[in-house]
Amino acid sequence: MIRCGVDRVPTSGLETTADKGIPTLKMLQENYGTQIEICVGAGVNEENINEILDETKATQVHSSFKGWFDDPTTSSSKVSYRYDQSGDYEGVDAKKLKTFMEVLMKLEG
């Protein structure tokens, strides 16, 4: 990818979540981090960001801060048109984002 001019690659280290892919992410960052940005993603949150950044030395991360929200127009006492039992639709959870940023600021500080 580097030879093709790619300058950034999103990856979880070939695992379902980034924290499980730490060994591969660390290897990628050590071997290629000066040639291509390794953007760590998949399950990155306020609970694992410290470990991920500390272990991999990555400088780029991605997170969706996904949350489920209710829409009162999608159900009644007789019928439900909900998308999922967790909620009616997915969106950015502002509380998750705020908590994540607070954790990052402590790392910077």
N, C-alpha and C positions, 0 to 999 in steps of 0.2 A: 504494500500500500504506500509506503514511503516513496518508493521509486516512481509510483504513479502520481505523486504530488498530493496525496492525502495528508492533511496536516492535523487532523483530529479524529480519534476513533472512540465511540462509546462502547463500553464493555463491562461485563460483570465478571470477567475472568473465566469465562466458559462455564459458569455455574448459574443456578437459578436465582441466587442473590449475591450481591457483591461481597458480603462478609464471608460467604463460603468460598469465594474466589480469591481471597486475599493472597495466597501463595502465587498464583498466576499473575495477578495484578501487580504484585511486588516485582516479579521477574520482568514483566513488560515495562514497568516504570524504570527499573534499573538499566535495562538493556536498550530501550528505545525512547525513553522519556525526554531526551534532548533533541530527538529527531521528529517526534510526533506527540501531540497532546493525548494523554490517556484520560478519558473522561469516564470516571467510575459511576455506574448506575445499576439499578435493580435492587430495590429494598433498602436503599440508603435512607437512614432516618436519624433522629436525635439520639437514639440509643446505641447506634453502632458507628456513627461518624468519627468519633475519637479513635477507635480501634482501626478503622479503615485508613484514615489519614496517617496515623502513627505508623502502622505496619507497612503500608504501600508507598508512602511518601508522595502520593498523588497530589496534584495541585488543582484538579478539576473534578467536580462531582455533579451528578444530576439526581434530582428527586422529584416526584410528582406531588407529594404532600396530599395524597388522595384521601378523600373522605366521602361518605355517603350522606345524602341529604333527602329530606322528605318533601313531597309535593302533595298537599292535601287534596288536590283535584284528581288524584289517581286512584283513590279508593273510597269506599263507603262501608257501611256495616254489612252490605250484602256481597260486594264484589271488589276485587283489587286488580288493578292494572299495573302494579309495581313492576319495575324492571328486574329487581332482585329483592330478596328478603331483607337484605342489609339496608335498603333504602330505595328511593325512586330514581335517583341519578347520582353520578359521581362528579366531584368537583374538587377544587383546591380547598383544603381545610386550613383556614387562616391561623388557627391555633397551632397546628402542627408546623406550619411554616415559621411562625413566630418563635416557637420553642427551638426549632432547628437553628434559626439565626442566632438565638441567644447562646446556644452551645458553641456555635462557630466563633462568635465574638469572644467568648472566654478563651478559646484556643489562640486567637489572635493577640489577646491582651497580655 
